[in-house]
Amino acid sequence: MFSGILSLLMLKAALAQPPVVPLAQAPEGFGVGLASGSISGLALAYRPDSMHTLSGVAGWNLGLGWLRVHTDYHISYADLQVDPGSDIAVRLSAGVGGFADLFGSYTQFGARVPLAFTLIPGARPFDFFIEVAPALTLVPQTQVMVQGAVGARVFFR
């Protein structure tokens, strides 16, 4: 009973101090950069406003030796402030997307549900991201996998 009351008081204190900074501080426009992970290559993004991002990566899958392309639509739901005195934040976003793997005559397509953590360094025109995406191959066979990438992008308005 005591631990339940203590937990509620701690939760109330945590909610009283909002851990988010305004979403408007993220760079907007077109972003170009590099990604490395289950896919390594060119990372592109379009962020028309602070809440929505269309992103993708096209590159070579180093482990399997084929071209992989994926695109995702992300909705941002929180920016966590790294330090109360700074303008640096970590953006949390989730989305839905698809991917295609191409190797000679072999092709597979699937769906992804990415969760992204993006480091937003204030009003600067770049970001760094870590993305983890449970994925489901739909064609030619059904297979569950996890995809991920780490990267950086520079944004242009």
Steps between C-alpha positions, in 0.01 A plus 500: 500500500777741599697428180187563290443841662869583462488401131196723443672795668813449289290475183317822590834677556633372168189615313511843667834568330439437129800319345425625152625797304301648210499284188558812286875501573565208261646576158238503225520459123699243304773299671789309343751284684643155563373196689671183617347181635288227345514738206793732432461780252334828415247629757233741379224678691229757449366673811224747401425589863604401849260205529545306173800353321525294185836322505682229315830332439634348180816297519684176507425234758854402598404172666284362218659676202193658342340838446243598761267799486259598774268794555310590815247755616574614859285690746689670781342467840757642744823692528695419814732776613854371559601776741264766642746776411560396137300498178595138417215248496438136414193459281293184531299400196324194365366420160418255228679422177614248248819352358628323191810281466639451150770253395515389138173323426415460872271763651322521834257758634373564849357736760673671794399674821796725589573659835750785469707696749627821337750734665393856420789740574292814548430724201790357298416355155598138569400200708629158606273197518475144627220291357372154593230347283324167544429387145293237324602367159183446295633386159627238405457347847388617842788564737539713814820702543639807673664778301696790638726789407706783645557815299517875455328746266548865401177693427439761230193725484 
